[in-house]
């Protein structure tokens, strides 16, 4: 197999496509679509988002020191894209996309009610990296839609919500189940 050498760039795909909600009061509420996001620590639970300083939400998040990561689904794909290409300077994204701001449990920024999972975050550090600044944040609460919680086991079945991801400029549905963590080293059951 031959390989082609490309210039250094961001080729770690696919990534989650999330809507980040921010603002401390309704007049300030906004939504920004982000794919530069991820988990960075388990204990304490920490994650990050990276945002260009020129984006409308950047100053809102920087000023308030908090935001909500709202996971997206197939039914939210249009709103996810629209909130990424339109500016909150010119649009009320909640009302124009028919999304519902809901009260968070630990912070002032609103949740997006239609999202199956809302991750409330408090900014701990801002790293100015270049084109994007990274908001390193502590997760202070997670809100999950109860319709995706399996009653008998208490497991959260996010795949039932049809989550989407982002890969090199395109949105995709997530695929079918192929194995769980540790499946490669599990002992095979002996058949009698």
Protein Blocks (a to p, Z undefined) as FASTA:
>chain_A
ZZdddddddfbdcdddddddedjbfklgccdddfbdcdfbfbdcdddddddfkbmklmmm
mmnopacdddddfklmmmmmmmmmpcfklpcfklmnopacdddfkbmbdcdfklmbdcdd
ddfbdcdfbjbccdddddfbdcddfklpcfklopacfklnopaddeehiacdddddfbde
hklmcccdddZZ
